[in-house]
Amino acid sequence: MTFIELLTYVGSHSKYDVMDGDAMATLEAARNGSHKNPLAGKVIADMYQNSGLATPADAIERAQAIKTLGPIRLFYMKDDAPVEGFRMVEDIVHKIDGAFNEEAMRQKAQI
């Protein structure tokens, strides 16, 4: 799955409004700090920047995607962190898992 495919899936399945246009526009807004939701923008920018991908069209693995969010997850797990931030980050992590689960099921169905 490419980064853009993953972002599209997360955006269409999250209960939070994480998209700011289509996937490419959302990533661009996240990376330049103009995303309409600063927290969602930070999560998206961190996921992309920490992934080591050269382009948004590059493939990303489940473990790689989850690992990129480690620092922001730890921040929102602190006692004094805003609970809504924790909820959003956890929702996104669950949606990442869902994206890869659905992809695995599609691949199994093709066999």
N, C-alpha and C positions, 0 to 999 in steps of 0.2 A: 504494500500500500504506500502511495506517495504521501508526502506531508500535506499537500493540498487536498487529497482525498480524505485523509484523516481529519483535517480541519473542517472540511465540508460535512463529514459525518457528525463530528462533535457539535458543530453549529446547528445542524438540523435536529439533533436529538437532545441537546441540553435543555434543561428547564430555565436556564439563564440566557439572556440575549447576548451571546458572545460574538455574533457576527456584526460587521460594520461594512455592509455591501457583500459582494461575492467573496470567495475565499482569498483570492489574490489581493483584493482591496483591503480586506480585513487584516491580512498579514502585513501589508504595507503600512496601514494605519497603526497597527500594534508596534511595528519596528520603529516608526518615526515619532511615536508618542502622542498621536492624535486620535487614537481609538476612542469612541464615544463612551466606553466603559473602561476607565483606567485599569481596574483590576483584571478584567478579561484581556485587555491589551497586554498587560505585564505577563500574564500566564502564557499567552500565545507567543509573544516575543521571546520569552525565556525558553519555551519549548523549541522554537526554531533555532535560536542562537546557540543553545546548549546541546543541540543534536549533532552538530558537526556536519550538517548537510551543506552541499555546495549550492543547491538550488531547491526551490519549493517542489520541483517535480521529482526530486530524488526519493527513493524508497526509505521508509523509516520502520524500524521494528518496534514491537510492543514494549520490550524492556527498555529500549533506547528512549522511547517517548515518555514512559513513566519516570525513568531516571532523570530526565531533564527537569522535571517538576519537583525534584527532591528539596532543593533549597526553599522554594516558595511554600511547599507543604509544611516544612519545619517551621517557617515563620508563622504561618497561620495556625499551627498547633499550640503556640505559646498561649499561656493563660490570658494575657492582656491583648491578644490579637482580636480584631473584629470577627465575630462569629459568622457573619454573612460571607466574609472572605473565605473562611474555612469551608463553608458549605459549597461555595462555587468551585473551589479547587477540587474538593472531593467529588463533586458532580462531574467535573471534566475528567478526572481520573477514571471514574466508572464508565463514562462514555468512550474513553479510549479503549478500555477493556472490551466494551460492547462492539466497537468497530472491528477489532481484531477477532473477536469471537464470531461475528457474522462472516468475516472474510474466511475464516477457517471452515465454517459450515458450508459456504459456497464452494470451496475447493473440494471438500469431501463429497459433496453432491455431484461434482463433475467426474468423479472417479468411477 
